[in-house]
Amino acid sequence: MEEKIGEGLIKIGAMTKEQVEDILERQRTGNDSLFGVMAIELGYVDDKILLDYLESKGL
């Protein structure tokens, strides 16, 4: 099973479980932005950290 981005960012210590849950809740209630975009916009994660994570996963 492929790791979800939020789970991966928690695993590497880049985000907290609460931050991930906040984004998922926002998506459930109608915000259709991508997880990574929202994480950066909300200031939860730095864009370089996100890009490094995605590259490490081959995405």
Phi and psi in radians as a Rosetta constraint file:
Dihedral C 1 N 2 CA 2 C 2 CIRCULARHARMONIC -1.305 0.35
Dihedral N 2 CA 2 C 2 N 3 CIRCULARHARMONIC 2.389 0.35
Dihedral C 2 N 3 CA 3 C 3 CIRCULARHARMONIC -1.230 0.35
Dihedral N 3 CA 3 C 3 N 4 CIRCULARHARMONIC 2.361 0.35
Dihedral C 3 N 4 CA 4 C 4 CIRCULARHARMONIC -1.368 0.35
Dihedral N 4 CA 4 C 4 N 5 CIRCULARHARMONIC 2.628 0.35
Dihedral C 4 N 5 CA 5 C 5 CIRCULARHARMONIC -1.020 0.35
Dihedral N 5 CA 5 C 5 N 6 CIRCULARHARMONIC -0.735 0.35
Dihedral C 5 N 6 CA 6 C 6 CIRCULARHARMONIC -1.078 0.35
Dihedral N 6 CA 6 C 6 N 7 CIRCULARHARMONIC -0.752 0.35
Dihedral C 6 N 7 CA 7 C 7 CIRCULARHARMONIC -1.075 0.35
Dihedral N 7 CA 7 C 7 N 8 CIRCULARHARMONIC -0.737 0.35
Dihedral C 7 N 8 CA 8 C 8 CIRCULARHARMONIC -1.137 0.35
Dihedral N 8 CA 8 C 8 N 9 CIRCULARHARMONIC -0.700 0.35
Dihedral C 8 N 9 CA 9 C 9 CIRCULARHARMONIC -1.223 0.35
Dihedral N 9 CA 9 C 9 N 10 CIRCULARHARMONIC -0.549 0.35
Dihedral C 9 N 10 CA 10 C 10 CIRCULARHARMONIC -1.169 0.35
Dihedral N 10 CA 10 C 10 N 11 CIRCULARHARMONIC -0.788 0.35
Dihedral C 10 N 11 CA 11 C 11 CIRCULARHARMONIC -1.024 0.35
Dihedral N 11 CA 11 C 11 N 12 CIRCULARHARMONIC -0.666 0.35
Dihedral C 11 N 12 CA 12 C 12 CIRCULARHARMONIC -1.566 0.35
Dihedral N 12 CA 12 C 12 N 13 CIRCULARHARMONIC 0.041 0.35
Dihedral C 12 N 13 CA 13 C 13 CIRCULARHARMONIC 1.405 0.35
Dihedral N 13 CA 13 C 13 N 14 CIRCULARHARMONIC 0.262 0.35
Dihedral C 13 N 14 CA 14 C 14 CIRCULARHARMONIC -1.456 0.35
Dihedral N 14 CA 14 C 14 N 15 CIRCULARHARMONIC -0.428 0.35
Dihedral C 14 N 15 CA 15 C 15 CIRCULARHARMONIC -2.461 0.35
Dihedral N 15 CA 15 C 15 N 16 CIRCULARHARMONIC 2.767 0.35
Dihedral C 15 N 16 CA 16 C 16 CIRCULARHARMONIC -1.638 0.35
Dihedral N 16 CA 16 C 16 N 17 CIRCULARHARMONIC 2.831 0.35
Dihedral C 16 N 17 CA 17 C 17 CIRCULARHARMONIC -1.031 0.35
Dihedral N 17 CA 17 C 17 N 18 CIRCULARHARMONIC -0.678 0.35
Dihedral C 17 N 18 CA 18 C 18 CIRCULARHARMONIC -1.107 0.35
Dihedral N 18 CA 18 C 18 N 19 CIRCULARHARMONIC -0.690 0.35
Dihedral C 18 N 19 CA 19 C 19 CIRCULARHARMONIC -1.144 0.35
Dihedral N 19 CA 19 C 19 N 20 CIRCULARHARMONIC -0.748 0.35
Dihedral C 19 N 20 CA 20 C 20 CIRCULARHARMONIC -1.087 0.35
Dihedral N 20 CA 20 C 20 N 21 CIRCULARHARMONIC -0.797 0.35
Dihedral C 20 N 21 CA 21 C 21 CIRCULARHARMONIC -1.059 0.35
Dihedral N 21 CA 21 C 21 N 22 CIRCULARHARMONIC -0.651 0.35
Dihedral C 21 N 22 CA 22 C 22 CIRCULARHARMONIC -1.065 0.35
Dihedral N 22 CA 22 C 22 N 23 CIRCULARHARMONIC -0.808 0.35
Dihedral C 22 N 23 CA 23 C 23 CIRCULARHARMONIC -1.133 0.35
Dihedral N 23 CA 23 C 23 N 24 CIRCULARHARMONIC -0.779 0.35
Dihedral C 23 N 24 CA 24 C 24 CIRCULARHARMONIC -1.082 0.35
Dihedral N 24 CA 24 C 24 N 25 CIRCULARHARMONIC -0.666 0.35
Dihedral C 24 N 25 CA 25 C 25 CIRCULARHARMONIC -1.141 0.35
Dihedral N 25 CA 25 C 25 N 26 CIRCULARHARMONIC -0.731 0.35
Dihedral C 25 N 26 CA 26 C 26 CIRCULARHARMONIC -1.075 0.35
Dihedral N 26 CA 26 C 26 N 27 CIRCULARHARMONIC -0.691 0.35
Dihedral C 26 N 27 CA 27 C 27 CIRCULARHARMONIC -1.175 0.35
Dihedral N 27 CA 27 C 27 N 28 CIRCULARHARMONIC -0.693 0.35
Dihedral C 27 N 28 CA 28 C 28 CIRCULARHARMONIC -1.125 0.35
Dihedral N 28 CA 28 C 28 N 29 CIRCULARHARMONIC -0.522 0.35
Dihedral C 28 N 29 CA 29 C 29 CIRCULARHARMONIC -1.701 0.35
Dihedral N 29 CA 29 C 29 N 30 CIRCULARHARMONIC 0.351 0.35
Dihedral C 29 N 30 CA 30 C 30 CIRCULARHARMONIC 2.018 0.35
Dihedral N 30 CA 30 C 30 N 31 CIRCULARHARMONIC -0.171 0.35
Dihedral C 30 N 31 CA 31 C 31 CIRCULARHARMONIC -1.387 0.35
Dihedral N 31 CA 31 C 31 N 32 CIRCULARHARMONIC 2.040 0.35
Dihedral C 31 N 32 CA 32 C 32 CIRCULARHARMONIC -1.730 0.35
Dihedral N 32 CA 32 C 32 N 33 CIRCULARHARMONIC 0.295 0.35
Dihedral C 32 N 33 CA 33 C 33 CIRCULARHARMONIC -1.181 0.35
Dihedral N 33 CA 33 C 33 N 34 CIRCULARHARMONIC 2.699 0.35
Dihedral C 33 N 34 CA 34 C 34 CIRCULARHARMONIC -1.178 0.35
Dihedral N 34 CA 34 C 34 N 35 CIRCULARHARMONIC 2.618 0.35
Dihedral C 34 N 35 CA 35 C 35 CIRCULARHARMONIC -0.936 0.35
Dihedral N 35 CA 35 C 35 N 36 CIRCULARHARMONIC -0.884 0.35
Dihedral C 35 N 36 CA 36 C 36 CIRCULARHARMONIC -1.089 0.35
Dihedral N 36 CA 36 C 36 N 37 CIRCULARHARMONIC -0.693 0.35
Dihedral C 36 N 37 CA 37 C 37 CIRCULARHARMONIC -1.088 0.35
Dihedral N 37 CA 37 C 37 N 38 CIRCULARHARMONIC -0.794 0.35
Dihedral C 37 N 38 CA 38 C 38 CIRCULARHARMONIC -1.132 0.35
Dihedral N 38 CA 38 C 38 N 39 CIRCULARHARMONIC -0.706 0.35
Dihedral C 38 N 39 CA 39 C 39 CIRCULARHARMONIC -1.046 0.35
Dihedral N 39 CA 39 C 39 N 40 CIRCULARHARMONIC -0.713 0.35
Dihedral C 39 N 40 CA 40 C 40 CIRCULARHARMONIC -1.231 0.35
Dihedral N 40 CA 40 C 40 N 41 CIRCULARHARMONIC -0.828 0.35
Dihedral C 40 N 41 CA 41 C 41 CIRCULARHARMONIC -1.052 0.35
Dihedral N 41 CA 41 C 41 N 42 CIRCULARHARMONIC -0.630 0.35
Dihedral C 41 N 42 CA 42 C 42 CIRCULARHARMONIC -1.429 0.35
Dihedral N 42 CA 42 C 42 N 43 CIRCULARHARMONIC -0.080 0.35
Dihedral C 42 N 43 CA 43 C 43 CIRCULARHARMONIC 1.366 0.35
Dihedral N 43 CA 43 C 43 N 44 CIRCULARHARMONIC 0.287 0.35
Dihedral C 43 N 44 CA 44 C 44 CIRCULARHARMONIC -1.365 0.35
Dihedral N 44 CA 44 C 44 N 45 CIRCULARHARMONIC -0.506 0.35
Dihedral C 44 N 45 CA 45 C 45 CIRCULARHARMONIC -2.540 0.35
Dihedral N 45 CA 45 C 45 N 46 CIRCULARHARMONIC 2.554 0.35
Dihedral C 45 N 46 CA 46 C 46 CIRCULARHARMONIC -1.367 0.35
Dihedral N 46 CA 46 C 46 N 47 CIRCULARHARMONIC 2.511 0.35
Dihedral C 46 N 47 CA 47 C 47 CIRCULARHARMONIC -1.068 0.35
Dihedral N 47 CA 47 C 47 N 48 CIRCULARHARMONIC -0.589 0.35
Dihedral C 47 N 48 CA 48 C 48 CIRCULARHARMONIC -1.137 0.35
Dihedral N 48 CA 48 C 48 N 49 CIRCULARHARMONIC -0.730 0.35
Dihedral C 48 N 49 CA 49 C 49 CIRCULARHARMONIC -1.072 0.35
Dihedral N 49 CA 49 C 49 N 50 CIRCULARHARMONIC -0.783 0.35
Dihedral C 49 N 50 CA 50 C 50 CIRCULARHARMONIC -1.091 0.35
Dihedral N 50 CA 50 C 50 N 51 CIRCULARHARMONIC -0.800 0.35
Dihedral C 50 N 51 CA 51 C 51 CIRCULARHARMONIC -1.113 0.35
Dihedral N 51 CA 51 C 51 N 52 CIRCULARHARMONIC -0.735 0.35
Dihedral C 51 N 52 CA 52 C 52 CIRCULARHARMONIC -1.077 0.35
Dihedral N 52 CA 52 C 52 N 53 CIRCULARHARMONIC -0.717 0.35
Dihedral C 52 N 53 CA 53 C 53 CIRCULARHARMONIC -1.094 0.35
Dihedral N 53 CA 53 C 53 N 54 CIRCULARHARMONIC -0.842 0.35
Dihedral C 53 N 54 CA 54 C 54 CIRCULARHARMONIC -1.085 0.35
Dihedral N 54 CA 54 C 54 N 55 CIRCULARHARMONIC -0.720 0.35
Dihedral C 54 N 55 CA 55 C 55 CIRCULARHARMONIC -1.101 0.35
Dihedral N 55 CA 55 C 55 N 56 CIRCULARHARMONIC -0.684 0.35
Dihedral C 55 N 56 CA 56 C 56 CIRCULARHARMONIC -1.122 0.35
Dihedral N 56 CA 56 C 56 N 57 CIRCULARHARMONIC -0.426 0.35
Dihedral C 56 N 57 CA 57 C 57 CIRCULARHARMONIC -1.642 0.35
Dihedral N 57 CA 57 C 57 N 58 CIRCULARHARMONIC -0.024 0.35
Dihedral C 57 N 58 CA 58 C 58 CIRCULARHARMONIC 1.293 0.35
Dihedral N 58 CA 58 C 58 N 59 CIRCULARHARMONIC 0.490 0.35
